[in-house]
Amino acid sequence: MNFNFGPIARTDAGDKKDTINLASLPLHVILNALVGSTSVEEFIAWLWHDLYKPVFHWELGQDRNGNDKFKNLHTPGLGAFGSADRAFAAQTGIREGLACTHHVRWKGDNGNWLPRLSLLEPNFISDQGDQVNLGATVNYVQLSILSEPAMPTALVRSVIADSFIEVVTKSVAEALSQAFTDDGRIPIEQVKFEFHTLLQHGLSANPDNAEIWNKLGEKFDVQAGKKFLMRHFTPVTNPEHEDVYKTEFTADLTGDPLLPEQMLKNIFSLAELLTLYQDSRTIVIAVPQSQLYTIDIATIEQATVEATRRRLDELNVLTINEGIDYLSAAFESQVEIREVPGRLPKRPKNFSRPLVDVVLHPSQLLSRKRKTPNCKICRITGTPFVSALDPPPARLDKLIAPSFVDTEFVGTGQHIAPLTHLYILNSPNAGGSGQKGVPKRKSMRGAFALFTPATQVAIVDQTSIAVERPPLDIGGRFQNSLNRITVTTQEFTLFQQMSRRIIAELWHKIAPNEPLGLPYLGAVLLTHEDHQQIRRILPHLDLFLSDVLLNAYPFKLAVQPAIEITFESPIKDTTKHFGKHTLLKISPHIISAGSKASIPVLLDDETRINVNIALFEHIATLTEITNNLKLKKRKLNQRDLWLKSISTGTDPVTSVLDSGSATVDSRRLNRDISVDSIAFNEAEKFWDRYIETEDFAKDWEQYEKLKHNTFSAIEEYPILSESMRTFQKQEGEANESTK
Amino acid sequence: MSQQSSDSTLEQTLEKAHQTTANLQFKGERAEAVRLAVQTLLLIRGGLPYEIVKNNPYPILVKYIRASNAETLGSLADDVLRAISPNFITLRSLGSLAEAIYNPTEDLAQLALQLLQEETTPLVMLMKKIYQDARGYDEADENNSEQGDKK
């Protein structure tokens, strides 16, 4: 997959570090607006404060000590863009000066200091090398789930996470909208960034400010309104870059979930913009400054419980049984929502608010639980917990499922954590299910698919060479490679955006018009109720096995967005599977998308395969071959017989002959044509199609190669002949691995 | 691959096919065994009477080779020829082929036999292509004369 979210926004030009931040310009400015504004006016100013960065006008100047320093001349109101601040301030209804002073204070025409934004960038984002710090002045809300990331709790944990993000996102959207209304403005629903490229820019080798303005600057535009629009232009030198680096980015501030189709058109939900970090234990969300948004933890928690229950009801997950509210019990002892401490009014000199401390918070809480005198360890997930919840039934058939036979959970007794209790509780016959007229409960047993964006920044610390030197890079900022990729909180959001879109692309192939199962979390969630959809995912797993490129002018970089996958799809026995299988045999697995990735997939209780690009290549080859084996006789078809034949070690040509013999309908043959002749003709057609060259010796070589490849595939994937149909795309669907 | 004129005699065809096979640059450990296997098939093919040939002999070849339990290459050729037609046709061009098959190096013959028994169809297919290339047309093609095969 290729992504283009707009040109890069920042490089660390301050000292000798030749570093690059990958977060695109629109991501950078929208995040600044969301977390750094103390008023609606500032919010608007942040949106266009870096308006002219896409021109990439760099000069080489000097710092206070006389050392060389690259200068990025991009500020509205200064230099070539001197007239822009006043014009766009008027156009967007804010005071002149807010945008042009975002780096340095300036005086206006009347000699007075121009107004400034209350919090400047160093207060909420800084270039960070080896340690990512949270913004000093940024408000964060954190969800911690005190559970080992084991499979039985995956469904409830992911629903809690989705509900939490939904609740916070909607409350932020509502607060922002209200703030705009209170300020006498139309609330912004969408912020749209257009990035145009200009090949015929007509810039001279060393243009002055007037030329830059006339040929570039005056083309830029900012239009206020319900849809806030910004139009940018980047001069390029290589004709190939004219299309590659042209893009749009739309931030949707309504708080509504997006359809995959919208996501794939570079529309970004408020949820994904606010979510800074997510893994299987914690979610960290940035929220606006207190002048725009009031953090009310109790309300968020209550709303999260309600949203979680609503969603679990939809998924047919029992949460209350015989008067006991298991979900509330789980929230009481295993879920914590808090405001992340450590926010400061300004960023001090020796600032430290490490992200890792926040990420590890759930582990610290678990560690504390472990030291509590009445702590127990959950026998199924290994989670330390303290709870007064009554123990689950002791009988195994009631504990797991009527057909469950494993005995490793005998004697679980009281040692079941509340979140796991929800898993235990939801056996096929729980809560009156399975009786006459009531379908069995299949939400927590059987086939299961969960694809979640994982905040795991997998990127090689690569030397980044610009695809071209931008025409206005007079100082040579991009002349040499930038040797390090610097990760800030904004890159965390960037990577998550890519993970979300890879998942959205997957879902778009399965259900083009349906929202994701957990849209705020950006996750696909399917239970055994939808086992057919789960099975339809299998042929599309190659989406995670293709390399990912990020086009961010002037760079093109290989990246590996991370995705957490928990997947189990039976290829046989789908009807009774939920009564036999317990989810206990699979575990979540984080992959970095790319051609080297491998996805473990449990196909039934006995078979696990690693799905990788080689598997899809084998399947593509075998599909191509078997698509041409079309003979059928009653229930026998040549394709299946050919697959069975090669899996017994018969060569591919003889397999065509044998499968042809067995599937020729002799009743329909003319007297003078024998079954053997038809079968031999089939084998000969096969030979001519896949083997024949211009040289007999090479024919044999080609035959041996085909035989070797076929046997290798069968040897590597013994279940290939059985599962091949499962991994084949529907007619008309492209096979990504072979594109 | 060559284009032989369609009026070649069976004698010329076999000679040409034999020559082609002898000169093929097979690769790998099985190269000589593959060559010998194809030569065996040419010998069998050369021994087939017109009555068999006119009805597409190749499926029949595959059938009888796979049905044979012969333990030597020579007995395989005998088996198949006897099964298809007891009237063995002798041709001068079969001489060196017959020598290679009935008096071969032991190991090579065993490997060729094994190949013929296990990968009959692809070998027959290869032989057919070589033979027809030498012959200049497909025997199954109704537009072509089969007279060259008549005895």
Interface residues (C-beta under 8 A of the other chain):
Chain A: D651 V653 T654 V656 L657 S674 D676 S677 A679 F680 A683 E684 W687 I691 E692 E694 D695 F696 A697 D699 W700 E701 Y703 E704
Chain B: M1 T20 T21 L24 Q25 F26 K27 G28 R30 V34 N56 Y58 P59 I60 V62 K63 E118 E119 T120 T121 P122 M125 L126 K128 K129 I130 D133
